[in-house]
Structure formats: structure tokens, C-alpha cells
Amino acid sequence: MSECTDGTTTDGTAAVDAAQSDAEQAEAAKAEHMVLTYLSDYFRTADLGPEDDIFALGLVNSLFAMELVLFVERTFDVQVRDEDLELDNFRSARAMGRLVARKRAEIVSG
């Protein structure tokens, strides 16, 4: 396989990577919207933005944190593993959307 001057390869892997990246971004945006809707309904507020840190805002206790994990697993049919249980993956709707996209990509790539 040879590499072209623009960094792509003659077998088209760059195009495949770009398509996967686009698909992952679309998955993240869809998941972000669904998570934001869930959070807005749960907290009964429309003022929550996609990057609002729900932990820093004091909206989350340990019980609700576990509910979030279950929501993500059940809604998006993914398995949240121990290594995924980082606060940064659950701080905001955007962070959870990215987590879902990564987990879905893992399923697809097998």
C-alpha cells in the first residue's frame, strides 16, 4: 500500500476513517440530545446546556450518578465498564454523548 502526498493511502483507508469519524460525531450529537432531554426532564429545567457540568452545579448525588450509568447503558445499548466510570465521562450531556459514541464504535469495530 502506498501513501499519497495528501496523507491518504491508495486503498482508501483515509476515506473510511473520515466516514467513521463523521458517523461517530453524528452518534455523539444524537446521544447528547437524548441525554440533555433526559436531564432536563429529570431536573425539570430547560436551562441546562450541553456542556453544563452537572456535578459542579450540585445536581448529582451518588445515587443519581448510578442512575446515569444505567440510563446510558439501557438507552444506548452499551456496556459501561469500570474504566469508563470517570467523572469526565458523565459531567455533561456532551461528555456522555461522546462516551456513547465511543462505546458504539467499539461495538461496530468488534
C-alpha positions, 0 to 999 in steps of 0.5 A: 500500500502506498501513501499519497502526498495528501496523507491518504493511502491508495486503498482508501483507508483515509476515506473510511476513517473520515466516514467513521469519524463523521458517523461517530460525531453524528452518534455523539450529537444524537446521544447528547440530545437524548441525554440533555432531554433526559436531564432536563426532564429529570431536573425539570429545567430547560436551562441546562446546556450541553456542556453544563457540568452537572456535578459542579452545579450540585445536581448529582448525588451518588445515587443519581450518578448510578442512575446515569450509568444505567440510563446510558447503558439501557438507552444506548445499548452499551456496556459501561465498564469500570474504566469508563466510570470517570467523572469526565465521562458523565459531567455533561450531556456532551461528555456522555454523548461522546462516551456513547459514541465511543462505546458504539464504535467499539461495538461496530469495530468488534 
